[in-house]
Amino acid sequence: MQVNQELLMIFAQLEREKGIDQNALVEAIETALVTAARKVYGSGTEMFARLDRQTGQIEIYQRKEVSIQVKEPSMEISLLEARQLDPEVMPGDEVEIEIDANEFGRIAAQTAKQVIVQKLREAEREMIYNAYSDRVGEIINGIVHGFSRGAIIVDLGKTEAELPPKEQVPRERYKQGDRIKAYILEVKQNAKGPQVVLSRTNLNFLTSLFDLEVPEVAEKIVEIRSAAREPGGRSKIAVVSHDSNVDPVGACVGVKGSRVQAVVNELRGERIDIIPWLVDPALFVSNALSPAQVTRVIINEADQSMEVIVADEELSLAIGKNGQNVRLAARLTNWNITIKSESQAEEEKFEEKSAGEGDEDDLFAGIPGKVVQALQEAGYHTARAITEASDSDLLKVSGLGPKTVEKLRDRIVEPSRDKGE
């Protein structure tokens, strides 16, 4: 049976243009023809087809076992008939019987067409999958094609991608035809073909934008050591330079802020803090709380926590709107951060002093018992109560003179001083 010669030319063209292996096409057609032949000769029949790659000639053979007494005609051939094909054949041998395939001419053409369409579809899916799975982690440009169940469908040229609702920045809005830049999050294989999933909220989208805008980052001279982001609101990145001549923060900011501004523009106004990454955790955390100024830090390495003290007027700035600044700083540095104002810290010291075991004995040590009793009867039980009282009020207590008042004042001030000051 002769296959249309144009099909052989199409096979070669598909291999050149689509990367579809001719052998795969031919094998698929041979398999499909065998399936068609079995519908005519019986499903139990052992058959195979052979397509000549040069001439386009197709031969279909039925394989049968030689038997003296035929019980299954679809699977067996008599010895007499078999020896007409091969005089030396013996019972138990197998012979191949060529089938007149002319009746399969229409089936062959139809099958070839179906196979080509199927293989084209499979090849295109495979090409798309390979092309984009190798690019996971990259930033790609596309055009908004449409919307589906909250997802944005993005035309990438060779295929369409999906930007799911959870990967969209809440306050960003797009319309059909808008250009969009996004991060290739993953490529899935499903029944309908490969699905490219994009993201604009992923933390790596932020760092990849700096990789595009800052040559020193792309060349690994400057490294983004850590990053934290609340998409659409604020981000923080910690950078370090592997070249002593290159300022990592300056490189990321750019001349007159041009580089960081390009990233901010792409993120639709998301604020970005760039800080130097430091080995010293106290300095690193202090910088991470920028733009707030830190007064002092108390470190508890056992539970990876820090108590950060700031001036009263800096407290709201350090915490940030809805706690955003301190939350991002904690993620950036991987430290649990508690922020307190100077007045809050001092107040806690007084409370600890007054509530602490043995504090009262330390405060009144060396003072006559009658004077201590008089102080307590007057309501002065704690260091805080004494601190808040004026000298004139204290001197009204029976037996309490100026020198004792001064001694009490000194005892309260000394323990409250920070050891780090």
Secondary structure, DSSP 8 states (H G I E B T S, - for coil): -B--HHHHHHHHHHHHHH---HHHHHHHHHHHHHHHHHHHH-TT-EEEEEE-TTT-BEEEEEEEEEESS-S-TTTEEEHHHHHHH-TT--TT-EEEEEE-GGGGHHHHHHHHHHHHHHHHHHHHHHHHHHHHHTTTTSEEEEEEEEEETTEEEEE-SSSEEEE-GGGS-TT----TT-EEEEEEEEEEEETTEEEEEEESSSHHHHHHHHHHH-HHHHTTSEEEEEEEEETTTEEEEEEEESSTTS-HHHHHH-GGGHHHHHHHHHTTT-EEEEEE--SSHHHHHHHHTTTS-EEEEEEEGGGTEEEEEE-GGGHHHHH-GGGHHHHHHHHHHT-EEEEEEHHHHHHHHHHHHHHSTTHHHHHHTTS-HHHHHHHHHTT--SHHHHHHS-HHHHTTSTT--HHHHHHHHHHHHHHHS-TT-
